[in-house]
């Protein structure tokens, strides 16, 4: 017991001076294991940017057809630190280019983080992969995806699974709680047409908790489940829409401690709710489920991402008819295909087509018409015009009509992705997606709209025979993408990317 006690006590002594050596060692190690990346990309299209040429790039793309950038910076991952107690990580990557949404210079990453044992405090802009999704083949997460620019935030997290059953590791948990601020307020003001609502200095909150049951080192079947929730709140709303038309020229939203508490707990209400109180801000979330089986050299996993807005489909009252269902297969070593993903997306139900607040005449509450990714105060679940969730609900930027309304959020889609390594240094990726959309409940399309989107990508990474070989770390990636149909239009595009990575010495 003494050994365990002092192992947990030692990091705490840093604050009182007893752990000064530990802190000094952590700071000394922070100057090592620093990786750099220099990357240039150019994309060209005959019309708009094809879906898979710009989606799930953390917002580092454009929608008008032609864009390009030069990106460079350094990253030190806390996981590269072999220490068991204090670890320090950071990253700074800047991108400058043309055709990018909103600005020509973008801070792709700018963060610092401190990790103690298995807990981490992170602050700044950081690119994070989506939970339970293949980072290259999936269409994306419904709530916390990789499609929009990361929101700068302060975040406390347990980033990796922490066993709650001791050394057996049969059950483990991880998760995070974070608060931040949206950075696109001035851009929204410039982009939207007069009279349309937009938000400036809006605040951001996200939280997630995940549970893993099973240990694939002892038994091949593993279950994972989790809840992701996020909220936009605070800030100033311009031209907000009340229940009887325009509410006011602008509305100052609550940004005090109570507002932070309401965002955390999903409580409170907004001034425009009037007598019909609802949760404060724009609240969204997903239930995530995953079941995997590990064979000898292969793995099969099925997963489900059930999206909801507010409380109407958070639980089972209205049924779980919407969501993303996927199957991912990792195949034994072969030169043809290493992984394949199939996903089916349905967002057509949205708690049903009727919304009615209970009153003296009709006391029944019917909480339908969730209107995914849209909101009457905040400009929906987007950042810099791109959905923060799944890009199969098309970005409003493709409409180019001076609004940020998602006009095709009732969607059914089939998506297939596969990748492989046919030879040493060579990799490829193929994506195909077929979508149908009914528009929205409020503004349905007169005719059902279809679209097909595809991507073919190949890359080569040089590996010199000597460590000092200049070509080590260079990678070239070429991609061709296309859209066809009434939903996306007919678009064809090509992208070329050159990347150099390595370890600073």
N, C-alpha and C positions, 0 to 999 in steps of 0.2 A: 504493500500500500504506500510506503514512503516513496518508492521509486516513481510510482504513478503520480503521487501528489506533487513531487518536485518537478516532474516533467511538465505538468500543467501550470505550476506556479512560476517557473523560470521566465517565460515571456512577460508575465505581469510585472516582474521586477524591473523591466526596462524603464517604466515610468518613474521609478524611485531611484534609479541609478544602479541597482544591483545587477541588471542585465545589460550594462553598458557594452560589454564585449560582444554580446549577441547582436545588439543594434549596429555596432561598428562593422561586424562581419557582414551583416545584411547589406549595409551601404557599400562596402567594398565589393561585394559580389554583384551589386547593381551595375557595375561598369563592365561586366563580362557577359558573354552569351547574348550579344546584341546582333540582331539580324537586320539587314537592309533589303530594300526592294526599290528598284527603278523600273517603271513600266510606262510604255507608250502605246496608245490605241487610237485607231482611226476607223470610223464606220461610215459607210455610204449606202444610201437607199434611193430608189426612184421616186418614192412618195414618203409616207410616214415610216418611222422606224419599225420594222417587224417586231412582233411581240417578244420573241426569244432572243433578239439581238440586244435588247435593253433591259429586260426584266431580271429581277433578283440580282442586281448589281449594286445594291446598297445606295441606289439613287445616282450612281455615277454614270449617267447616260442621258440621252435626249430622246424626244419623241418626234422631232421634225424631219428626220431622215438622215442628216449628216451631223456627226459629232466626233469629237476626239479630245484626248487629254494626254498630258504628261504627269505622271504620278511618282513621287519619291518620298522616302522616309525610312525610319527605323522602328523596330518593335523589339521589346524584351518581354518574353512570356514568363510569367511566374512559374509555369510548369518546367521551365528549363533549369530552374534553381533546385539543386539537390538537397538543400537544407530542409529540415523537418519543421522548423518553427517559423521565423520571420522570413518572408519573401517580398521582393519589390519588383513590380512590373510597370512598363510604360510603353507608349507608342506615340509617334508623331509622323503622320503622312499627309502631305498636301498634294492637291491636284489642280492643275491649271489647264484650261482648254477652251474649246469653242462648241457651240450647240448644246451645252449642258443647261439643264433647267435652272433658271433663276440667277445664276452668277457664273463668272468665268474662273473664279478661284474657289475651291471647296476644301475645307479641312476634312479629309476622308477619315482620319483617326487623330485624336489628340486626347490622351488619357493618361492617368497614373493610378496605380493601385497597390495596396499593401495587403498581404495575406499572412494570417497568423493561424498556424495549424491548418485547418480545413476551411476557415472563414476568410472572406475577402471583402475589403472596402474599395470600391472603384469610383472614380470621378472623371467625367469628360465624355468624349465622343468615341465610341468603340463599336466595331463591327462584330456582331455575335451571330452564330449559326442558329437556325431554328431547331426546336426540340423535336425529336423523333422523326426527322425528315432527312432524306439523302441530300447532301448539300449541292450536288450537281444535277440530279435527275428529277427531284420532286418539283411540282409546280409551285410549292411554297406553303407556309403556314397560314392559317386563317386570321390569327390575331397578331402574334409577334413574329413577323416574317422578315425577309432579307431584301425586300423590294425597294423600300424608301431609304432616304438618308437616315442614319442613326440619330436619335434624339439625345442631346447632351444631358447627362443625368448623374446624380450621386446614387450609388447602388450598393446595398449590403447583400451579400450572397454567400451561399454554400455552393460553389460551382460544380463540384463533383460529388457523386453519391457518397454519403457518409453512413456507415453501417450503424444500425440501431440494434443489432443482435450480436454484437461482439465479433470475435474472430470468424465465426461461421459465415457472416456476411449474407445471411438469407434475406434480410430486409434492409433497405437503405433509403435515405431521403436526401433531397437537395432542393434549392429554391432561391428566390431573391425578393427583395423589396426595394423599389427605387422611385425617386422623384427627379423631374427635370423640367426643361422649358423648351417649347417649340420655337424654332428659329426662322420660320417662314412668314411671319406676320407682315413685314414690309413688302415682301414679294406678293402675298395675297392681295394687299391693298392695290398694288400696281396691276395685277393680273385680272381681277374680276371687274365686270362691267359696273357702272354706277347703279346703285340701288340694290345690289346683291350683297348678302351678308358675308362678313369675314371676321377673323379674330386676330388680334395682335397680343403678343406676350402671353399666349396661352400656356398654362402649366400642364405637366404630364406626370402620370403616375402609372407604374406597372408593378405587378407582383405575380409570383408563380410558386407552386409547390408540387413536387413530384415524388412518387413512391415507387420503389422497385422491389418486387418480391421474387426471389429466386437467385441462384448463383450458378451461372452457366459452367463454371469450372467443376461443379459437382452434379448438376442436373441440367439437361439441355433446354428445358422450357423456362422462360422468364417472362413475367408480366410487369409492365410499367404503366402508370397512370398519373395524371396530373391535372391541375387547374391553372390556366393563365387568365389574368384579368388586367385591364388597362383603362385609363380614364383621362380625358382632356377636361381641364377645369381652370378657373381663374381667368386672368387676362381681361381684355376689353373687346366687347362684341360691337361691331358697327353694322347698322341697318338690321337689327335682330327682328325676327318674325315672331310676333305674338299670336294668340289664337284668333284675334280679330284684325288681321293685317299687320302692318308695320308697328312694332312696339315702341321704338324710339330711334333717334338718330344714332345713339350709342348707349351701351349698357356696361357699367363697370361690374364685373363679376367678383364674388368674394374670393379673396386670396389669403385669408387669415388662417390661424391654426385650425379653426373649425372646418374650413374648406379642405385642408389636408386630411383631416380625420374623415370627412365625408367621402373623399376619394378613396381612402383606404378601406372603408367599410361598405361603400356602395349605398350610402344614405344621403339625406338632405334633399333639397329641391332647388330649382332655379326660379328667378322672378317671373319669367314668362310662363311658368306652369300655372300661375294664379291659384285657383281653388283646387286644381287637379295636380297635387304634388307628385313628383317623380324623383328618381335619383338625381343628384346634382351632377352637372356636366354630361359628357358623352362617355358612357360606360360600355365597354365591349369585353368579350372573353371567349374562351374555348375550354371544353373538357377534352383531354387527350388520353387515348387508350392505345396500348401496344402489347402485342403478344408475339414473342419470337421463339424460334427453335433452332438450335445450333447443332448441325451435323458434322461429319468428318470432312472438313474443308469447305463446307457450305453453310448458309444460314437462310432461313425464311422468316419473314416478319410481316404481320398484318397490323394495321393501325387505323385509328379513327380520330378525326379532329372535328368535334361538334361545336360550331360557332353559335354565339348568342349575343343579343344586345339587350341591355337592361336586365330585367328578371323574367321576361315572358317565356323564353325557352331555356333559361338556365337550369331549371329542373324539369320534371316530367309532366307538368300540367298540360302543356300544349304538344307534347310528343317531340322526339328528336328526329325530325324528318330531314333536316338540313345538315350538311357537313361534308367533309372530305374523307373518303374511304380509300385506303391504299394497301398495296402488297409490294413488298420489296424482297428480291431474291439475290443473294450473293452466291455466285457459282464457284465450283472448284477451279483451280488454276487452269486456264486455257487461253489460246491466242485470239479467240473470237469475241467473247463477251464475259466481263467480270461481274457486272451488276445490271439488273433490270427492274424497273419500277412501273407499276400500273396504278393510276388513281382515277376515281370517279368523284366528281364534285356536283352537289345539288344545293342550290340556294333559292329555290323557287317558292318554298312554303312561307318562311318568314312569319310564323305564328298565324298565318291566315290573312285574308284580304279585308277584314273588318276591324276597325278600331272604334271603341266607344267608351268614354269615361262614365262611370256610374253617376246618376243624378236622381232627383226626386221622382222623375217620371219613369225612367228605366234604370233601376238600381244595379243592373248587371254590368260588370266590368269586363270588357273584351279587349285584350291587349294585343291586337294583331298589327299588321303593316309595319314590321320592324324597320324596313327601308335600310337594309344593310349598307354600312360604310357612309351613310348620309346622316346629317344632323341639322336641326333647325337653328342652332346657334353657332357651333363650331363647324368648320368646313369639312366635317366628316372624318373618317379614319384614314387620313392622308397626311403626308409631310412633303412639302415642296411639290405638290401635285401628284405624287405617286402613292397608291394604297400601301399602308404600312403592313397590311396582311397579304392576301393572295392576289397576284396580278391577273388572274383569270377574270376577276371583276375589273374591267378595263379602267385605266386611268382616265380621269376627265380631260387630261391634256390632249388626248387623241381627238376630242371633239372640237377643240380650239374655238370655243364659242364664248369665252370670257366668263365662264362659270366653273365652279369646282364641284358640280353635282355629278354623282355616279349615276349614269342614265341606263346602265345595263347590269343591274345587280341581281336580277333573277336569271340564274344561269344553270344549265346542265352541261357538264363537260367530261370528256374522256381524254386521259393524258397517259402517254407512254414515253419512258425514257430508258436508254441503255447506254452503257459505256464499256470500253475494253482497252486492252493494251496488246495490239497485234505483234509488236516487236519491241525490243529494248529501246526506251526513250520515246516511243510513239504512243499516243493516246488519242482516242476519239470519243465523241459524245453525240448521240442522236436524240432529238425530242420531237414528238408529234402530238398535237392537241386538236381535238374537234370540239367546238362549242356551239351551243344554241342559247339564245337569250330572248326573253319575253319583255325586256325593258324593266320598268318598275311597276308597282301596283298603281301609283298615282298617274304615271305617264307610260302606259304600255305601248309597245311597238304595234303598228297597224298589221304587220306581218312578222311572223317568226323569223329572226335573223340567225344565220349560220356563219361560222368561220372555221377555217383550217389554218393552223400555224405549225411551222416546222423549223428545225435547226439541224444542220450538219456541221460539226466542228472537229478539227484535227489539230494536234499539237505535237511538237517535237522538242525534247529537252536534251541539250548536249551534256555528255558526261565524259570529260577528258580522262585519259589514263593516268595523268599526273595531277596532284592536288593543285599545282601552280598553273595548270592549263588555263589560258585566258577564257576559253569557251565554257568552262564549268559554271553552272548556274544560269546559263542563258536558255530561254524558252521562247519559241515562236508559235503563235496560235492563229489559225485562220478559220473563219466561220462564214457560212452562208445561211440566211434565214429568209422565210417568206410567209406571207399571209394571203388568204383569199377568202372571199365571201362578203356578205352584206354587213357583218358585225365589225370587222376590222378593215375592210377595203382590201384592195390588191396591192401588196407591198413586197418588194424584193430588195434585199440588202446584203452587204458583204462587210466583214470586219477583219482587221489584221492587228495583232497585238504582239509586242515584243517585251519580254520581261527578263530582268537580271536580278537574281537574289543571291544572298551569301551571308557569311558571318564576318562582322567587323573584327579586324585584328589590330 
